[in-house]
Amino acid sequence: MRGENVGRASATGPVVVLGFGAAAVSALCALREAGFAGPVTVVTDAGPEPYSPVLTSYYAGGRIGYGQCFPWKDLDFEALIDDLVTASPVEAVDAGAREVVLPDGRRIGYAKLLIATGAHPVAPGFPATAPYRPLVLRTMADADRLREALEGVQRKSVLVAGTSMVGLKVLEACLDRGGRATMLGRSAHILRSSAHPLVAERLERLLVERGVALRLSQAAVSAAAHDGTRGCTVRFDNGDAEAFDEVVLAQGARPNLAFVRDSAVEVREGVVVDRFMRTSAPDVFAAGDVAQALDLSSGRERVIGLWQNAVQQGRCAGAAIAAELAGRAPTRPYPGSIPSNTIHVQDILFSSAGALAEGEGTRIEASEAGGALTVRAYAYRRGKKQLVGFNVLAVATDGGLYGDAVDEIGAYRREILNAYL
Ligand SMILES: Cc1cc2nc3c(=O)[nH]c(=O)nc-3n(C[C@H](O)[C@H](O)[C@H](O)COP(=O)(O)OP(=O)(O)OC[C@H]3O[C@@H](n4cnc5c(N)ncnc54)[C@H](O)[C@@H]3O)c2cc1C
């Protein structure tokens, strides 16, 4: 993978990459593809093979095996990385000294640094004082715990707190294991940030038909552990109380940035970066779930938290680092992203992209064809009526297919990209 030697890390150290996920791997590939042949060090708090959080729910639910959660098996990591430091959560970044500090006190100097440490699950709203420790899902260790919890007795009752994409994936894992699932959310509908109410309502109905109980417009006020088991009794703000064998929190994620205490690196919602993923500190870059970037559909800088976004930002950072080390200005800026995702819950497919909020100048159109419900948002951009967001909800037929829905999703995605780029 290493090409001509157009760049070398300076005497001050190697290129150091913190984290070993989608953003880091994409950056490493782009760095070498751009011809950088100098030393590269990767520091990760996990093991020697990068895993994908996207696949963890399928493993927990039994759809795939442990080994299938590591999607980069064909990459030659020896050609990409000179020094891989594992099981070592970075302690601090010292931008002044151009060093990172490891838990054993070791300091590694860098010529360029990429922060790609992703995010961790948080539980806003879940009773913080609960003596009960709910499960979460992000890392392979989390996935192992969830798998073990779901594997046990059939018909386990599981509360999934959170109605986001991750919540739905956890819900699917419970259903796959024969569990009885309840979904809890503060909003009136599930998928508040990506689904139009019309689509959310239909999806809720489909979930109920598959045995899921919904507690919407509700919050947990306490969770008391049962003696001698992993179970707990949860009290809700409407006065109800219910016993569950397991509680899984899927209420969002926050960037892994505890080690960025150096004020030279500006942090708001995530690390603030420019269009080449450069932070405010010299020679420090950031990419993926740890960084905030332009969401083209809202015009806001924010952490996007999606796989494709992490891949693209990682590639942009890797290419920019290689260019700067070769004494050139980077040329391929990150254009911003349009949040877009497709998920399945058993036989149900839900896909969304762009902005769906009704408002001045936005027109919502809904239609049904071939068993799929589609909601499209149109707005006038550059003097033309353009598609700026969509939802597609479809249920697989007996043959496991979704009719025209998949082609439709591809076409809508291209149309939205044209509207924004
Ligand atoms: C259950 C689940 C399902 C998902 N499904 C989808 C989906 O269907 N579609 C989609 O687009 N997105 C999905 N996502 C989001 C997607 O996984 C992320 O957007 C993507 O993984 C971000 O890549 P990243 O490289 O920024 O972070 P990560 O993939 O999380 O990688 C971060 C890396 O940093 C390491 N690390 C963390 N802290 C430290 C530290 N202090 N020191 C050293 N290393 C550290 C971690 O071990 C990891 O190797 C899902 C997420 C979850 C949790």
The ligand as a MOL file (V3000), in Angstrom:
LIG
                    3D

  0  0  0     0  0            999 V3000
M  V30 BEGIN CTAB
M  V30 COUNTS 53 58 0 0 0
M  V30 BEGIN ATOM
M  V30 1 C -25.0460 -0.3200 18.0430 0
M  V30 2 C -24.6580 0.7060 16.9930 0
M  V30 3 C -25.1890 0.5930 15.7130 0
M  V30 4 C -24.8480 1.5210 14.7330 0
M  V30 5 N -25.4030 1.3810 13.5010 0
M  V30 6 C -25.1120 2.2800 12.5490 0
M  V30 7 C -25.6910 2.1620 11.2490 0
M  V30 8 O -26.5020 1.2770 10.9760 0
M  V30 9 N -25.3370 3.0850 10.3140 0
M  V30 10 C -24.4610 4.1000 10.5810 0
M  V30 11 O -24.1850 4.9170 9.7010 0
M  V30 12 N -23.8990 4.2260 11.8050 0
M  V30 13 C -24.2020 3.3480 12.7820 0
M  V30 14 N -23.6280 3.4860 14.0220 0
M  V30 15 C -22.6580 4.5810 14.2510 0
M  V30 16 C -21.2560 4.1650 13.7770 0
M  V30 17 O -20.8690 2.9860 14.4360 0
M  V30 18 C -20.2560 5.2880 14.0550 0
M  V30 19 O -20.6940 6.4680 13.4210 0
M  V30 20 C -18.8600 4.9510 13.5640 0
M  V30 21 O -18.3980 3.7430 14.1290 0
M  V30 22 C -17.8930 6.0850 13.9190 0
M  V30 23 O -16.5780 5.7260 13.6240 0
M  V30 24 P -15.3790 6.3250 14.4980 0
M  V30 25 O -14.1290 5.7750 13.9140 0
M  V30 26 O -15.5300 7.7910 14.6250 0
M  V30 27 O -15.6260 5.7240 15.9570 0
M  V30 28 P -15.5000 4.1960 16.4540 0
M  V30 29 O -15.8630 3.2490 15.3760 0
M  V30 30 O -16.2410 4.1250 17.7440 0
M  V30 31 O -13.9380 4.0440 16.7480 0
M  V30 32 C -13.3360 4.7340 17.8210 0
M  V30 33 C -12.0770 4.0100 18.2350 0
M  V30 34 O -11.4150 4.7360 19.2660 0
M  V30 35 C -11.0440 3.8600 20.3300 0
M  V30 36 N -10.9440 4.6850 21.5560 0
M  V30 37 C -11.9350 5.2570 22.2700 0
M  V30 38 N -11.4180 5.9730 23.3030 0
M  V30 39 C -10.0650 5.8600 23.2240 0
M  V30 40 C -8.9830 6.3750 23.9870 0
M  V30 41 N -9.1640 7.1630 25.0610 0
M  V30 42 N -7.7190 6.0390 23.6120 0
M  V30 43 C -7.5020 5.2430 22.5340 0
M  V30 44 N -8.5010 4.7390 21.7750 0
M  V30 45 C -9.7550 5.0450 22.1090 0
M  V30 46 C -12.1420 2.8000 20.3040 0
M  V30 47 O -11.7590 1.5860 20.8930 0
M  V30 48 C -12.3160 2.6230 18.7930 0
M  V30 49 O -11.2890 1.7990 18.2940 0
M  V30 50 C -23.9520 2.5810 15.0320 0
M  V30 51 C -23.4280 2.6980 16.3290 0
M  V30 52 C -23.7730 1.7730 17.3030 0
M  V30 53 C -23.2000 1.9320 18.6990 0
M  V30 END ATOM
M  V30 BEGIN BOND
M  V30 1 1 1 2
M  V30 2 1 2 3
M  V30 3 2 2 52
M  V30 4 2 3 4
M  V30 5 1 4 5
M  V30 6 1 4 50
M  V30 7 2 5 6
M  V30 8 1 6 7
M  V30 9 1 6 13
M  V30 10 2 7 8
M  V30 11 1 7 9
M  V30 12 1 9 10
M  V30 13 2 10 11
M  V30 14 1 10 12
M  V30 15 2 12 13
M  V30 16 1 13 14
M  V30 17 1 14 15
M  V30 18 1 14 50
M  V30 19 1 15 16
M  V30 20 1 16 17
M  V30 21 1 16 18
M  V30 22 1 18 19
M  V30 23 1 18 20
M  V30 24 1 20 21
M  V30 25 1 20 22
M  V30 26 1 22 23
M  V30 27 1 23 24
M  V30 28 2 24 25
M  V30 29 1 24 26
M  V30 30 1 24 27
M  V30 31 1 27 28
M  V30 32 2 28 29
M  V30 33 1 28 30
M  V30 34 1 28 31
M  V30 35 1 31 32
M  V30 36 1 32 33
M  V30 37 1 33 34
M  V30 38 1 33 48
M  V30 39 1 34 35
M  V30 40 1 35 36
M  V30 41 1 35 46
M  V30 42 1 36 37
M  V30 43 1 36 45
M  V30 44 2 37 38
M  V30 45 1 38 39
M  V30 46 1 39 40
M  V30 47 2 39 45
M  V30 48 1 40 41
M  V30 49 2 40 42
M  V30 50 1 42 43
M  V30 51 2 43 44
M  V30 52 1 44 45
M  V30 53 1 46 47
M  V30 54 1 46 48
M  V30 55 1 48 49
M  V30 56 2 50 51
M  V30 57 1 51 52
M  V30 58 1 52 53
M  V30 END BOND
M  V30 END CTAB
M  END
